Amino acid sequence: AASAGPTNGAAAAANGGGGVAGAALESAAWENEYSMKAVMRLLVVAETAVAPAASIVTEKLTSTLAKVCANPRNPRFNHYLFESLAALVRCTVASSSADAAAREAAAARFEDFLFPPFQSVLRMDVAEFAPYVFQILALLLGMRSSVSPGYAALLPPVLHHSMWERRGNVPALTQLLEAYLRVDASAVVGGGHLEPVLGVFQKLLASKLTEGFAFRLLTVVYLSVAQPQLDPYVPVVFQLLLTRLQHHRDRLALVERVAAFVGLVAGVRGVDYVVATVDAAAAQPGVFLDVLRHVVVPVLARASGGLAPEHVVPVVAGLAAILASVTVADRLAPDAWTEAVACLFGILQTTPATSSPGGGASAAPAAGLAALAAAEVADEPQAGDFDNAFSQLSFGATDGDAALLRGLPNDPFAGVADLAQVVHHALAPLVAAKPPFQTLIQNAQVHPYAHPAGAAGSGGPSSGRPAEAAAAVRGAR
């Protein structure tokens, strides 16, 4: 197959006769993991050339899936089987990407092929296969422009609390819910599913193991759903976050996630809205500033290794906007404002100057298959730290946490490239209007928070990007 070239190899795989791939598909009943891995590789190398024979390959793969459902005894074989299905979805739907109608038709054909065997997997309660099924469903839905009737019927069972009891399902189910919201949030809301989605968020937030998925889901909800439909729930969301912070106020991962979400809300609705909503949720004026000073700033200042890539832009841009707000600047004590700006400078110290994580335009759903093909899929699929019942498909739906904001319609920081300039543009008007704040910025430059241990350029008070940002602010006068 290799000597015949990738297209001929894919044809052999598709037709199931002759060559390595043909033998692989015929021997699938014996769960030959090496043969199934060969099928996966041939599909990946062939890319869109396999599209004409996709129905034949899909039929053989789903037939194999039906056989192994009864006794899923070889985890490696099973993993490569689902990787092959995911790669086939990417290859086939991508071949129709130039024509929206053809793309929708290709996605619909795959729904017809895959929904019956996937429904059987879920009905038979094959726990090992459910996370794979949800990942491929998320991948396929993400390639559509609307929620089909089949997916609409699937959403209520997906939101049922029993589906989320198995921790191995959580990452894949989160991907699937994100796909629903990205494709057509109005359909989710119109179907009366917004409250159940937020109920899932509340359930995930309650555990440290699932907390990260809670914030992923919350971010996609907030940036996908129309604000008038979401506004009634925002105070309750902030109440939940404040309660969580009250019990885990020193945990960096939680504080970082909360700060990133608050930054996004500030970017979308403005700082005054955030301050007023948080204070109202706590039923106590001044809570927002207290949390900012006594929780957020001291904890973020400890992040000597830098923030997670998906949090950098919303934290920096959001915190800069908050500190530049006259409402906050006038109410926050000068030393507290200085500490907060120093913390902001410290985050800049630990962030590469060229990084622009999180924002940017959405990538095509099938893009990057060649890059994925160049990376070696593990010979022995390993579960992540989360749960031993979940293995991420290399050709599945997710692009990772760093791409979380990509393509979301209401992302207030899309296209942000230079974080030092973001800080400059936020703080310069405040300094111009209130000159005493220039002295506070100078004090912030030499504050320990501005130079976290281990950060690049932390050797002196004038080194690194804090000096650049501060100089730019002073020069704006």
C-alpha positions as CSV (number, residue, x, y, z in Angstrom):
1,A,0.0,0.0,0.0
2,A,2.9,2.4,0.8
3,S,4.5,1.8,-2.6
4,A,1.2,2.5,-4.4
5,G,0.9,5.9,-2.8
6,P,-1.5,7.2,-0.2
7,T,-4.5,7.5,-2.6
8,N,-4.2,3.9,-3.8
9,G,-3.6,2.7,-0.2
10,A,-6.8,4.5,0.9
11,A,-8.7,2.9,-2.0
12,A,-7.5,-0.5,-0.8
13,A,-8.7,0.3,2.7
14,A,-12.0,1.5,1.3
15,N,-12.7,-1.6,-0.7
16,G,-11.6,-4.0,1.9
17,G,-9.9,-6.4,-0.5
18,G,-6.1,-6.8,-0.9
19,G,-3.3,-4.8,0.7
20,V,-2.7,-4.1,4.4
21,A,-6.0,-2.2,4.9
22,G,-8.2,-4.8,3.3
23,A,-6.8,-7.5,5.5
24,A,-7.2,-5.2,8.5
25,L,-10.9,-4.7,7.9
26,E,-11.5,-8.4,7.2
27,S,-9.6,-9.4,10.4
28,A,-11.4,-7.0,12.6
29,A,-13.5,-9.7,14.2
30,W,-10.3,-11.1,15.8
31,E,-9.5,-7.6,17.2
32,N,-6.1,-7.3,15.5
33,E,-4.9,-4.0,16.9
34,Y,-2.1,-3.7,14.5
35,S,-4.4,-4.1,11.5
36,M,-6.8,-1.5,12.9
37,K,-4.0,0.9,13.4
38,A,-3.0,0.4,9.8
39,V,-6.5,1.3,8.7
40,M,-6.4,4.4,10.8
41,R,-3.0,5.4,9.3
42,L,-4.2,4.8,5.7
43,L,-7.3,6.9,6.2
44,V,-5.3,9.7,7.7
45,V,-2.7,9.7,4.9
46,A,-5.4,9.5,2.2
47,E,-7.3,12.5,3.7
48,T,-10.1,13.6,1.2
49,A,-9.2,11.0,-1.4
50,V,-11.1,8.4,0.7
51,A,-14.4,10.3,0.4
52,P,-15.7,8.4,-2.7
53,A,-15.4,5.1,-0.8
54,A,-16.4,6.5,2.6
55,S,-19.7,4.6,2.8
56,I,-18.0,1.2,2.3
57,V,-15.3,1.9,4.9
58,T,-17.9,3.3,7.4
59,E,-20.1,0.2,6.9
60,K,-17.2,-2.1,7.7
61,L,-16.0,-0.1,10.7
62,T,-19.5,0.1,12.2
63,S,-20.0,-3.6,11.6
64,T,-16.8,-4.2,13.5
65,L,-18.1,-1.9,16.2
66,A,-21.3,-4.0,16.5
67,K,-19.2,-7.1,17.0
68,V,-16.9,-5.8,19.7
69,C,-19.7,-4.2,21.7
70,A,-20.6,-7.6,23.0
71,N,-17.2,-8.1,24.6
72,P,-14.8,-5.1,24.4
73,R,-11.7,-6.9,25.5
74,N,-8.9,-5.1,23.6
75,P,-8.6,-1.5,24.6
76,R,-6.0,-0.7,21.9
77,F,-8.1,-2.2,19.1
78,N,-11.1,-0.3,20.3
79,H,-9.2,3.0,20.5
80,Y,-7.9,2.6,16.9
81,L,-11.4,1.7,15.7
82,F,-12.8,4.9,17.0
83,E,-9.8,6.9,15.8
84,S,-10.5,5.5,12.4
85,L,-14.1,6.6,12.5
86,A,-13.1,10.1,13.7
87,A,-10.5,10.4,10.9
88,L,-13.0,9.2,8.3
89,V,-15.5,11.9,9.5
90,R,-12.8,14.6,9.2
91,C,-11.6,13.4,5.8
92,T,-15.1,12.9,4.2
93,V,-16.8,16.1,5.4
94,A,-13.7,18.1,4.7
95,S,-13.9,17.1,1.0
96,S,-17.2,19.0,0.8
97,S,-16.0,22.1,2.6
98,A,-16.0,24.3,-0.5
99,D,-19.8,23.9,-0.9
100,A,-21.9,24.5,2.2
101,A,-24.8,22.4,0.9
102,A,-22.5,19.5,0.0
103,R,-20.9,19.8,3.4
104,E,-24.3,19.6,5.1
105,A,-25.3,16.6,3.0
106,A,-22.0,14.8,3.9
107,A,-22.6,15.4,7.6
108,A,-26.2,14.2,7.2
109,R,-25.0,11.0,5.6
110,F,-22.6,10.3,8.4
111,E,-25.5,10.9,10.9
112,D,-27.4,8.2,9.1
113,F,-24.5,5.8,9.2
114,L,-23.3,6.4,12.8
115,F,-26.4,7.2,14.8
116,P,-27.8,3.6,14.8
117,P,-24.6,1.9,16.0
118,F,-23.9,4.7,18.5
119,Q,-27.4,4.5,19.9
120,S,-26.8,0.8,20.3
121,V,-23.6,1.5,22.3
122,L,-25.5,3.9,24.6
123,R,-28.5,1.6,24.9
124,M,-26.3,-1.4,25.8
125,D,-24.5,0.8,28.3
126,V,-21.0,-0.1,27.0
127,A,-19.2,2.2,29.5
128,E,-15.8,2.0,27.7
129,F,-17.3,3.2,24.4
130,A,-19.6,6.0,25.5
131,P,-16.8,8.6,25.8
132,Y,-15.6,7.8,22.3
133,V,-19.2,8.0,20.9
134,F,-19.7,11.5,22.5
135,Q,-16.4,12.7,21.1
136,I,-17.3,11.7,17.5
137,L,-20.8,13.1,17.9
138,A,-19.2,16.4,19.0
139,L,-16.9,16.3,16.0
140,L,-19.7,15.7,13.5
141,L,-22.0,18.3,15.0
142,G,-19.2,20.9,15.0
143,M,-19.0,20.5,11.2
144,R,-22.7,21.4,10.7
145,S,-24.3,24.9,10.5
146,S,-27.4,23.9,12.4
147,V,-28.7,21.3,14.9
148,S,-30.4,18.5,13.0
149,P,-33.5,16.8,14.3
150,G,-31.4,13.8,15.3
151,Y,-29.1,15.9,17.4
152,A,-32.1,17.8,18.8
153,A,-33.6,14.6,20.0
154,L,-30.3,13.6,21.6
155,L,-29.9,16.7,23.7
156,P,-32.4,15.9,26.5
157,P,-30.8,12.6,27.3
158,V,-27.3,14.2,27.1
159,L,-28.4,16.7,29.8
160,H,-29.8,14.0,32.1
161,H,-27.9,14.0,35.4
162,S,-27.3,10.2,35.1
163,M,-25.1,10.7,32.1
164,W,-22.7,12.9,34.1
165,E,-22.3,10.5,37.0
166,R,-19.6,8.6,35.3
167,R,-16.5,10.8,35.4
168,G,-15.2,9.3,32.2
169,N,-18.1,10.7,30.3
170,V,-17.5,14.3,31.5
171,P,-14.8,15.5,29.1
172,A,-16.6,14.1,26.0
173,L,-20.0,15.3,27.1
174,T,-18.6,18.7,27.7
175,Q,-17.2,18.8,24.2
176,L,-20.6,17.7,22.9
177,L,-22.5,20.5,24.8
178,E,-20.0,23.0,23.6
179,A,-20.7,21.9,20.0
180,Y,-24.4,22.4,20.5
181,L,-23.8,25.9,21.8
182,R,-21.3,26.9,19.1
183,V,-23.4,25.6,16.3
184,D,-26.8,27.0,17.4
185,A,-27.1,28.4,20.9
186,S,-30.6,29.8,20.0
187,A,-31.8,26.3,19.4
188,V,-30.6,25.2,22.8
189,V,-32.3,28.2,24.4
190,G,-35.4,27.9,22.3
191,G,-35.8,24.2,23.3
192,G,-35.9,25.1,26.9
193,H,-32.5,23.6,27.6
194,L,-30.6,26.6,29.0
195,E,-31.5,25.9,32.7
196,P,-30.4,22.2,32.4
197,V,-27.1,23.3,30.8
198,L,-26.5,25.6,33.7
199,G,-27.5,22.8,36.0
200,V,-24.7,20.7,34.5
201,F,-22.3,23.6,35.1
202,Q,-23.4,23.7,38.8
203,K,-22.9,20.0,39.2
204,L,-19.4,20.1,37.6
205,L,-18.4,23.1,39.7
206,A,-19.0,21.2,42.9
207,S,-15.9,18.9,42.4
208,K,-12.3,19.8,42.0
209,L,-12.0,17.0,39.5
210,T,-14.6,18.5,37.2
211,E,-14.3,22.2,38.0
212,G,-12.2,22.9,34.8
213,F,-15.0,21.5,32.6
214,A,-17.5,23.6,34.5
215,F,-15.7,26.8,33.5
216,R,-15.2,25.6,29.9
217,L,-18.9,25.1,29.6
218,L,-19.7,28.4,31.4
219,T,-17.4,30.3,29.1
220,V,-19.0,28.9,25.9
221,V,-22.5,29.5,27.3
222,Y,-21.7,33.1,28.2
223,L,-20.1,33.9,24.8
224,S,-22.7,32.0,22.7
225,V,-26.1,32.8,24.3
226,A,-27.8,36.2,23.7
227,Q,-27.3,38.4,26.7
228,P,-31.1,39.1,27.3
229,Q,-31.7,35.4,27.6
230,L,-28.7,34.9,29.9
231,D,-29.1,38.0,32.2
232,P,-31.6,36.4,34.6
233,Y,-29.1,33.6,35.4
234,V,-25.9,35.7,35.8
235,P,-26.5,36.7,39.5
236,V,-27.0,33.0,40.4
237,V,-23.8,32.1,38.5
238,F,-21.9,34.7,40.5
239,Q,-23.4,33.4,43.8
240,L,-22.1,29.9,42.9
241,L,-18.6,31.3,42.1
242,L,-18.5,33.4,45.3
243,T,-19.5,30.4,47.4
244,R,-16.8,28.2,45.7
245,L,-14.2,30.9,46.3
246,Q,-15.2,31.2,49.9
247,H,-14.3,27.6,50.5
248,H,-11.2,27.5,48.2
249,R,-9.9,31.0,48.2
250,D,-6.2,30.0,48.2
251,R,-6.4,27.6,45.2
252,L,-4.7,29.2,42.2
253,A,-6.5,27.1,39.6
254,L,-9.9,28.2,40.9
255,V,-9.0,31.9,41.3
256,E,-7.5,32.0,37.9
257,R,-10.6,30.5,36.3
258,V,-12.9,32.9,38.2
259,A,-10.7,35.9,37.2
260,A,-10.8,34.8,33.5
261,F,-14.6,34.5,33.5
262,V,-15.0,37.9,35.3
263,G,-12.6,39.4,32.7
264,L,-14.8,38.1,29.9
265,V,-18.0,39.5,31.5
266,A,-16.3,42.8,32.0
267,G,-15.2,42.8,28.3
268,V,-18.7,42.0,27.1
269,R,-20.9,44.1,29.5
270,G,-18.5,46.6,31.1
271,V,-16.8,46.9,34.5
272,D,-19.7,48.7,36.2
273,Y,-22.0,45.9,35.3
274,V,-19.7,43.3,36.8
275,V,-19.1,45.3,40.0
276,A,-22.9,45.9,40.5
277,T,-23.9,42.3,39.7
278,V,-21.3,40.7,42.0
279,D,-22.2,43.0,44.9
280,A,-25.9,42.3,44.3
281,A,-25.3,38.5,44.1
282,A,-23.5,38.8,47.5
283,A,-26.2,41.1,48.9
284,Q,-23.4,43.2,50.2
285,P,-21.9,46.4,48.7
286,G,-18.1,46.3,48.3
287,V,-17.8,42.5,48.0
288,F,-16.3,42.8,44.5
289,L,-13.5,45.1,45.6
290,D,-12.9,43.0,48.7
291,V,-12.5,39.8,46.6
292,L,-10.3,41.6,44.1
293,R,-8.0,42.9,46.8
294,H,-7.8,40.0,49.3
295,V,-8.3,37.0,47.1
296,V,-7.7,37.5,43.4
297,V,-4.6,39.8,43.4
298,P,-2.6,37.9,46.1
299,V,-3.3,34.5,44.6
300,L,-2.6,35.5,41.0
301,A,0.6,37.1,42.2
302,R,1.8,33.7,43.3
303,A,1.6,32.3,39.7
304,S,5.3,32.4,39.1
305,G,4.9,29.8,36.3
306,G,2.4,31.9,34.4
307,L,-1.3,31.5,33.8
308,A,-2.8,28.8,31.7
309,P,-2.8,29.9,28.0
310,E,-6.5,30.0,27.7
311,H,-6.7,32.4,30.7
312,V,-4.0,34.9,29.9
313,V,-6.0,37.2,27.6
314,P,-9.2,37.4,29.6
315,V,-7.3,37.8,32.9
316,V,-4.9,40.5,31.6
317,A,-7.5,42.4,29.5
318,G,-10.2,42.1,32.1
319,L,-8.0,43.1,35.0
320,A,-6.7,46.1,33.1
321,A,-10.2,47.2,32.3
322,I,-11.3,46.9,35.9
323,L,-8.3,48.8,37.2
324,A,-8.8,51.5,34.6
325,S,-12.5,52.0,35.6
326,V,-13.0,55.2,37.4
327,T,-15.6,53.4,39.6
328,V,-12.9,51.0,40.8
329,A,-10.0,53.4,40.9
330,D,-11.9,55.9,43.1
331,R,-13.1,53.3,45.5
332,L,-10.0,51.1,45.8
333,A,-7.4,52.2,48.3
334,P,-4.2,53.6,46.6
335,D,-2.0,50.8,48.0
336,A,-4.5,48.2,46.9
337,W,-4.7,49.7,43.4
338,T,-0.9,49.7,43.2
339,E,-0.8,46.0,44.3
340,A,-3.3,45.1,41.6
341,V,-1.3,46.9,38.9
342,A,1.9,45.2,40.1
343,C,0.1,41.9,39.8
344,L,-0.9,42.7,36.3
345,F,2.7,43.6,35.5
346,G,3.8,40.3,37.0
347,I,1.5,38.4,34.7
348,L,3.0,40.2,31.8
349,Q,6.5,39.1,33.0
350,T,5.4,35.4,32.8
351,T,3.7,35.7,29.4
352,P,5.7,35.5,26.2
353,A,5.6,38.8,24.3
354,T,4.4,37.1,21.1
355,S,1.6,35.1,22.7
356,S,-2.0,35.8,21.9
357,P,-3.8,32.8,23.4
358,G,-7.4,32.2,23.2
359,G,-8.7,34.7,20.7
360,G,-8.7,34.6,16.9
361,A,-11.0,33.4,14.2
362,S,-12.4,30.0,14.2
363,A,-10.5,27.3,12.3
364,A,-12.2,25.1,9.9
365,P,-13.5,22.0,11.7
366,A,-11.5,19.6,9.5
367,A,-8.3,21.7,9.3
368,G,-5.1,20.4,10.7
369,L,-5.6,16.7,9.8
370,A,-2.2,16.6,8.1
371,A,-0.6,18.0,11.2
372,L,-2.4,15.5,13.3
373,A,-1.2,12.8,11.0
374,A,2.4,13.8,11.5
375,A,2.0,13.3,15.3
376,E,2.3,9.8,16.5
377,V,-0.9,8.4,18.0
378,A,0.1,6.5,21.2
379,D,0.7,2.8,20.6
380,E,-1.0,2.2,23.9
381,P,-3.7,4.8,24.5
382,Q,-3.3,6.4,27.9
383,A,-6.1,7.9,29.9
384,G,-5.4,11.4,31.2
385,D,-5.1,12.4,34.8
386,F,-8.8,12.9,34.9
387,D,-10.2,9.4,34.9
388,N,-9.1,6.0,33.6
389,A,-12.3,5.5,31.6
390,F,-11.6,8.4,29.2
391,S,-9.1,8.6,26.3
392,Q,-9.0,11.6,24.1
393,L,-9.3,10.8,20.4
394,S,-6.4,12.4,18.4
395,F,-8.8,13.1,15.6
396,G,-11.7,14.0,17.8
397,A,-13.5,17.3,18.3
398,T,-11.4,19.3,20.7
399,D,-8.5,21.6,19.8
400,G,-7.5,21.9,23.5
401,D,-8.1,24.5,26.2
402,A,-5.9,27.1,24.5
403,A,-8.4,27.3,21.6
404,L,-11.4,27.6,23.9
405,L,-12.4,31.1,22.8
406,R,-11.7,30.6,19.1
407,G,-14.8,31.3,17.0
408,L,-17.2,32.2,19.8
409,P,-19.4,35.0,18.5
410,N,-19.3,37.4,21.5
411,D,-15.6,37.0,22.4
412,P,-14.6,40.6,23.4
413,F,-10.9,39.9,23.0
414,A,-10.8,38.3,19.6
415,G,-7.7,39.3,17.7
416,V,-5.7,40.5,20.8
417,A,-2.0,40.2,20.0
418,D,0.0,42.5,22.2
419,L,-1.0,42.3,25.9
420,A,1.3,45.2,26.9
421,Q,-0.6,47.4,24.4
422,V,-3.9,46.2,25.9
423,V,-2.7,47.4,29.4
424,H,-1.5,50.7,27.9
425,H,-4.7,51.4,26.1
426,A,-6.7,50.6,29.3
427,L,-4.7,52.6,31.8
428,A,-3.5,55.6,29.8
429,P,-6.8,57.5,29.8
430,L,-7.1,57.1,33.6
431,V,-3.5,58.5,34.1
432,A,-4.2,61.4,31.7
433,A,-7.4,62.3,33.7
434,K,-5.9,61.6,37.1
435,P,-2.1,62.4,37.2
436,P,-1.6,61.0,40.7
437,F,-2.1,57.5,39.3
438,Q,1.2,57.9,37.4
439,T,3.0,57.8,40.7
440,L,1.0,54.7,41.7
441,I,2.1,53.0,38.4
442,Q,5.7,53.9,39.2
443,N,5.3,52.3,42.6
444,A,3.7,49.2,41.0
445,Q,6.8,48.8,38.8
446,V,9.0,48.2,41.9
447,H,6.5,46.2,43.9
448,P,7.4,42.5,44.4
449,Y,4.2,41.4,42.7
450,A,5.6,42.9,39.5
451,H,8.6,40.5,39.5
452,P,7.4,37.0,40.4
453,A,10.2,34.5,41.2
454,G,11.4,32.6,38.2
455,A,9.8,34.9,35.7
456,A,11.9,35.9,32.7
457,G,13.3,39.4,33.1
458,S,12.6,39.5,36.9
459,G,16.1,40.6,37.7
460,G,15.3,44.2,38.4
461,P,12.6,46.8,38.7
462,S,13.1,48.2,35.2
463,S,13.3,44.9,33.3
464,G,10.8,43.2,31.2
465,R,7.4,44.1,29.9
466,P,6.0,45.9,33.0
467,A,8.5,48.7,32.3
468,E,7.4,48.8,28.7
469,A,3.7,49.0,29.7
470,A,4.4,51.6,32.4
471,A,6.5,53.7,30.1
472,A,3.8,53.6,27.4
473,V,1.2,54.7,30.0
474,R,3.4,57.6,31.1
475,G,4.1,58.6,27.6
476,A,0.3,58.9,26.9
477,R,0.0,62.0,29.0
